[in-house]
Amino acid sequence: MESLFLITVVIFFLGVFFIGLSGGIFRWRALNNKKAWEGSVIPLLIVGVPITIIGLILCT
């Protein structure tokens, strides 16, 4: 039972990491006067948001 909870927490924080990474890349691209929404920002959000939601669902 505890191992399932730990896996769920890891899944949740992995999703949060992807969302944070996309935010950092967004700010870096905006700071360098590039188009902020291009690059790997949207793919990281597409991966990060569902993983975070799955992690939240599994925690309950």
Secondary structure, DSSP 8 states (H G I E B T S, - for coil): -HHHHHHHHHHHHHHHHHHHHHHHHHHHHHHTTS-TTTTTHHHHHHHHHHHHHHHHHHH-
